[in-house]
């Protein structure tokens, strides 16, 4: 199963899975993987590592933007099979262990089923394992503050709202912002194309999600790698401002 892998700059790749994205950062033979797709994306995930000349054994660590199943789906597989450490913001660690689940539920989806794209998206999500129970046995908070000593030297940025412990990641040396679901460029349930917040039903606290755009507005970079939608080129600050205007 071939993955849709796009090199965006030296050592950074955006991968489009099934309605969700992940990012591969390479440094020599070592890799940082940011997010892991749906459980049903496992073969695409493994194929994407192979396409950049790597393998699951070479993954130094997995960073998770947030513990929704479409981003966490293969983290425990990598941890259990290859011993890969799984890092998140400390507020997201119990979410990854599934001590609780802050994710859109079936009832909310059904209430929004009249909206364009919602039911096809829901069917696809279910078929991809979106309702699977995928706890990570031993998730860990980030081992240090500031740039992480991992391939790509990503800088975690707490951007709560979508979930309590959502994090984006900044690569200041190459002007890349890996935004997760704090700022996306499209989604099957949205008619809008370009920088935006996800529809309201997906957020734990919409007001905090809007407020977290302040963090992204302060970043220098011109490559936005979202959790959903295509690569967005242009100042990340302007993308965050556009998403804020659309959210008001």
Secondary structure as GFF3:
##gff-version 3
##sequence-region A 1 248
A	DSSP	beta_strand	4	9	.	.	.	ID=ss1
A	DSSP	beta_strand	12	16	.	.	.	ID=ss2
A	DSSP	beta_strand	21	27	.	.	.	ID=ss3
A	DSSP	beta_strand	30	34	.	.	.	ID=ss4
A	DSSP	three_ten_helix	39	41	.	.	.	ID=ss5
A	DSSP	alpha_helix	42	51	.	.	.	ID=ss6
A	DSSP	three_ten_helix	56	58	.	.	.	ID=ss7
A	DSSP	beta_strand	59	63	.	.	.	ID=ss8
A	DSSP	alpha_helix	69	72	.	.	.	ID=ss9
A	DSSP	alpha_helix	75	82	.	.	.	ID=ss10
A	DSSP	beta_strand	85	88	.	.	.	ID=ss11
A	DSSP	alpha_helix	90	96	.	.	.	ID=ss12
A	DSSP	alpha_helix	106	111	.	.	.	ID=ss13
A	DSSP	alpha_helix	118	127	.	.	.	ID=ss14
A	DSSP	beta_strand	140	141	.	.	.	ID=ss15
A	DSSP	beta_strand	155	158	.	.	.	ID=ss16
A	DSSP	beta_strand	167	171	.	.	.	ID=ss17
A	DSSP	beta_strand	176	180	.	.	.	ID=ss18
A	DSSP	three_ten_helix	200	202	.	.	.	ID=ss19
A	DSSP	alpha_helix	206	211	.	.	.	ID=ss20
A	DSSP	alpha_helix	213	217	.	.	.	ID=ss21
A	DSSP	beta_strand	223	226	.	.	.	ID=ss22
A	DSSP	beta_strand	232	233	.	.	.	ID=ss23
A	DSSP	alpha_helix	236	247	.	.	.	ID=ss24
###
